[in-house]
Amino acid sequence: MAKYVIIISAPARLMELIDTSDIEKALELVAVEDVWGVGRQYAACLHKYGITTALALSRIDVQWIQKLMGINGVRIVKELQGIPCYLLENQPSPRKGVTVSRTFRTEINRFEDLKAAIIGYTARGAEKLREQESAANMMLVFAATNKFKTHYDFHTATAQLPVPTNDTPELIHYADQCLRQFYKSGTQFKKAGVIFKDLVCSSPLQTGLFDTRNRKRSQILMRSIDTINAEMGSGTIQYAAAGLVPNQKWHALSRQRSPAYTTNWNHLPMAS
């Protein structure tokens, strides 16, 4: 039998408008085993003491119920009494940040190669933001040399975004600006990545007074691209700035990856 989720807690002003007798009548109709948080074993034990309804449970002494069910039992009783113990969230809070970074299989010193890597990571990070319905207020771009060599350099640049966004082309624009701030010709980079920070929910989104970007159009475009890549495979639609040449230096090697027999027809073994 499905459990009832009983929430009696309400703001004080609202509780004043609710007739206590109505609440008690409702609790009287609910069996104690149907109260959320009361399992079969606890229900059987409560029945031994004559506690068969949610109303009877709400009138139990909290010290007694704590000995029987612990702190969770106390919270259940208080909730039935109208005392809030569990905070309600309309939606889970977004993560504090999203990071996409990789170590290159060979060192990179050309600006075009490093830019392609940064843009590829930015595009992937933007996808993650949209997956969790978040938008970033700030992005950080970094690149580092080989830490196992004598001279180790770690370069970073930060962009404070005028409007929180998860739009890939917009984030690519700022990623390119950040990269140009610290790139030095001849430096052998071994690792790079992007970090999106100060995340907020993407809807509703507070725009700026002088923001001229058509964000509704951009949302439709991003949604379409995400849908196509989800249905036809990751990378079906990608950005040219990330490089269209396969097996670039910044691409991760997948020589030891297990075949995807259950998700990819091309990986199925052929019987001769």
Rosetta blueprint (number, residue, H / E / L):
1 M L
2 A L
3 K L
4 Y E
5 V L
6 I L
7 I L
8 I L
9 S L
10 A L
11 P L
12 A H
13 R H
14 L H
15 M H
16 E H
17 L H
18 I L
19 D L
20 T H
21 S H
22 D H
23 I H
24 E H
25 K H
26 A H
27 L H
28 E H
29 L L
30 V L
31 A E
32 V H
33 E H
34 D H
35 V E
36 W L
37 G L
38 V L
39 G L
40 R H
41 Q H
42 Y H
43 A H
44 A H
45 C H
46 L H
47 H H
48 K H
49 Y L
50 G L
51 I L
52 T L
53 T E
54 A H
55 L H
56 A H
57 L H
58 S H
59 R L
60 I L
61 D L
62 V H
63 Q H
64 W H
65 I H
66 Q H
67 K H
68 L H
69 M H
70 G H
71 I H
72 N H
73 G H
74 V H
75 R H
76 I H
77 V H
78 K H
79 E H
80 L H
81 Q L
82 G L
83 I L
84 P L
85 C L
86 Y L
87 L L
88 L L
89 E L
90 N L
91 Q L
92 P L
93 S L
94 P L
95 R L
96 K L
97 G E
98 V E
99 T E
100 V E
101 S E
102 R E
103 T E
104 F E
105 R E
106 T E
107 E E
108 I E
109 N L
110 R L
111 F H
112 E H
113 D H
114 L H
115 K H
116 A H
117 A H
118 I H
119 I H
120 G H
121 Y H
122 T H
123 A H
124 R H
125 G H
126 A H
127 E H
128 K H
129 L H
130 R H
131 E H
132 Q L
133 E L
134 S E
135 A E
136 A E
137 N E
138 M E
139 M E
140 L E
141 V E
142 F E
143 A E
144 A E
145 T E
146 N L
147 K L
148 F L
149 K L
150 T L
151 H L
152 Y L
153 D L
154 F E
155 H E
156 T E
157 A E
158 T E
159 A E
160 Q E
161 L E
162 P E
163 V E
164 P E
165 T E
166 N L
167 D L
168 T H
169 P H
170 E H
171 L H
172 I H
173 H H
174 Y H
175 A H
176 D H
177 Q H
178 C H
179 L H
180 R H
181 Q H
182 F H
183 Y L
184 K L
185 S L
186 G L
187 T L
188 Q L
189 F E
190 K E
191 K E
192 A E
193 G E
194 V E
195 I E
196 F E
197 K E
198 D E
199 L E
200 V E
201 C E
202 S L
203 S L
204 P L
205 L L
206 Q L
207 T L
208 G L
209 L L
210 F L
211 D L
212 T L
213 R L
214 N L
215 R H
216 K H
217 R H
218 S H
219 Q H
220 I H
221 L H
222 M H
223 R H
224 S H
225 I H
226 D H
227 T H
228 I H
229 N H
230 A H
231 E H
232 M H
233 G L
234 S L
235 G L
236 T L
237 I L
238 Q L
239 Y L
240 A H
241 A H
242 A H
243 G L
244 L L
245 V L
246 P L
247 N L
248 Q L
249 K L
250 W L
251 H L
252 A L
253 L L
254 S L
255 R L
256 Q L
257 R L
258 S L
259 P L
260 A L
261 Y L
262 T L
263 T L
264 N L
265 W H
266 N H
267 H H
268 L L
269 P L
270 M L
271 A L
272 S L
